[in-house]
Amino acid sequence: MAFINDIVIDITRGTQGLTQKSFRPLILKASDTTAPQLTKYIVSDISDVVSAGFVSTTDVYKMAAAMFAQSPKPQDIMIAISPDAIGTALDKLRELDDNFYAITITARDKEDLNAAGTWANSNKKFFFGCSSDLTALSSRNVDREAYLIHNNSPSDFPECAWVGQNIPKQPGSTTYKWKRLNGQNASSFSKTDLTSIRSEHGQALQELSGSIYVNEGIATSGEFIDVIVGQDWVEDQLQTNLLSLLLNNDKISLDDPGIAQVESVIRDVLKRAGDAGIVARASSEDDLRLSDDKVYMSQVFVPTRAEISPTDRANRTLDGIRFVYYLAGAIHKVNVNGLITV
């Protein structure tokens, strides 16, 4: 039956999807004289690696296999082959596709490791390297690089297994120490060497009580890897969610209700950081004094409209917002004192 429709429904979605930071692993083969230009692949399993032309005897295949052998394992991996040196290759790759985070390289010499780590530190990525050379750690003090020093089949690429197991997890929620890596063997360093590696802010695969595990989880600066990765996730979530707020509303007024909307976004990100294990839970009375929500140890400080300078109001600048969160951290060492008596 024909009819005149007097009720018209028009629903407009008030959300806009935004791309969040990708923590995808990267395998880079730089200075490859057989490569005419930078070439990039995205692979989801080892069969994709073969289809891309990397046979089982190649370093790239072995690195990808080490990542995919873990549980959990990456959803996908980026592979890049370039005739350029590491820094130039990574610069060009960022222009082509910036959706990578955890960098690994086929090279093993310390000059290449250092170059990759320095680049990662300047570009808010994270480099995971491996070498049998204890001097690779000398004079390194970088937040965004971590070295596995390994002298037992380093061609098994244990750093790729390390990345493959940890990167798929919620960023910042897992410590990189204590990890048992599928398909990897313990190093054969002496205790003196292991002590030296740790004092130089590196890590090795060691065996204790029948278990082989990564015996530390630190960057060459001495900072813990999960702290840096968690910080990067919080920063990305704040940027993405604040941008979404501003894009998906006609206007966020520079008044107390508008400021409260910005504050709400920040509090939501910090709550999710707490849920992920990045922010410590508040339990004692001292903890609770440092907790706004009385659940996690985080605080947000925002100005009222009256506290914003006339110049900032005229320029539509919301300044003076601060937050602090207290790390949940992780247990990396246990000391127990016992007494036997009669």
FENQUI-V107699 format. One record per backbone hydrogen bond with DSSP energy under -1.0 kcal/mol. CO is the residue of the C=O (numbers start at 1). NH is the residue of the N-H. Records with the same first field share a line. If there is no record, write none. Layout:
BEGIN
CO = NH  NH
END
This chain:
BEGIN
24 = 101
25 = 78
26 = 104
27 = 80
28 = 106
29 = 82
32 = 35
39 = 81
41 = 79
43 = 77
45 = 49
46 = 50
47 = 51
48 = 52
49 = 54
50 = 53
55 = 58
58 = 62
59 = 63
60 = 64
61 = 65
62 = 66
63 = 67
64 = 68
65 = 69
67 = 70
77 = 43
78 = 27
79 = 41
80 = 29
81 = 39
82 = 32
84 = 31
85 = 89
86 = 90
87 = 91
88 = 92
89 = 93
90 = 94
91 = 95
92 = 96
93 = 97
98 = 100
101 = 126
102 = 26
103 = 128
104 = 28
109 = 113
110 = 114
111 = 115
112 = 116
113 = 117
114 = 118
115 = 119
116 = 120
117 = 121
118 = 122
120 = 125
126 = 103
127 = 146
129 = 148
131 = 150
133 = 136
134 = 137
135 = 138
137 = 140
142 = 221
144 = 127
145 = 220
146 = 129
147 = 203
148 = 131
153 = 156
154 = 157
157 = 161
158 = 162
159 = 163
160 = 164
161 = 165
162 = 166
163 = 167
166 = 169
170 = 173
179 = 214
181 = 184
190 = 194
191 = 195
192 = 196
193 = 197
194 = 198
195 = 199
196 = 200
197 = 202
198 = 201
203 = 149
204 = 215
205 = 187
206 = 213
208 = 211
211 = 208
213 = 206
214 = 178
217 = 225
219 = 222
223 = 219
224 = 228
225 = 229
226 = 230
227 = 231
228 = 232
229 = 233
230 = 234
231 = 235
232 = 236
233 = 237
234 = 238
235 = 239
236 = 240
237 = 241
238 = 242
239 = 243
240 = 244
241 = 245
242 = 246
243 = 247
244 = 248
253 = 255
255 = 259
256 = 260
257 = 261
258 = 262
259 = 263
260 = 264
261 = 265
262 = 266
263 = 267
264 = 268
265 = 269
266 = 270
267 = 271
268 = 272
269 = 273
270 = 274
271 = 275
272 = 276
273 = 278
274 = 277
278 = 328
280 = 297
284 = 288
285 = 289
287 = 290
288 = 291
295 = 282
296 = 298
297 = 326
298 = 292
299 = 324
301 = 322
305 = 308
309 = 313
310 = 314
311 = 315
312 = 317
322 = 301
324 = 299
326 = 280
END
